[in-house]
């Protein structure tokens, strides 16, 4: 919930953090203590460390990377993608994000895990804007190094690279699933 476009406000209970995943739904009685449902020992091993938290996920990938891959030598493409990933990683780190996965030319980034901040959604937006700016600067560097865009890439404002971003915030359960985190 945005308050005066400046902060995110927790809309849950005033004094209580979100309930653990193993607790039952809230009771009607104001002072009732929720009880944990019966679970097998193996099920408890997977859910005991799980927690609910607000998470902002940012996904970033290269626009028209398939076209780019057909235009560049594989070694040049590898260097361009590495430069793009390093550029984005620096921006993400500056805003406290965590790269959860590298997916081809895409980056899956968490804000709010493993460390949470009150303004994680804003940090994600700032990181996204920072990545757009940083990729623009990377385009300048790549052009100076001799990599030029093809005429069909004019919609990318004359640059070799352009990024596409998506951001979403929501409530998630974070914990181990099948022996792996998240």
Protein Blocks (a to p, Z undefined) as FASTA:
>chain_A
ZZhhlaccdfbdfkbccddfkbccddfblkbccddddddfklmmmmmmgccddddddddd
dehklmmmmmpcfklmmmmmmmmmmmmmmmmmmnopacfbdghjaccddehiabdcfklm
mmmmmmmmmmmmmmmmmmmmmmmnopacdfklmmnnopabdcdddddddddddddeehia
ZZ
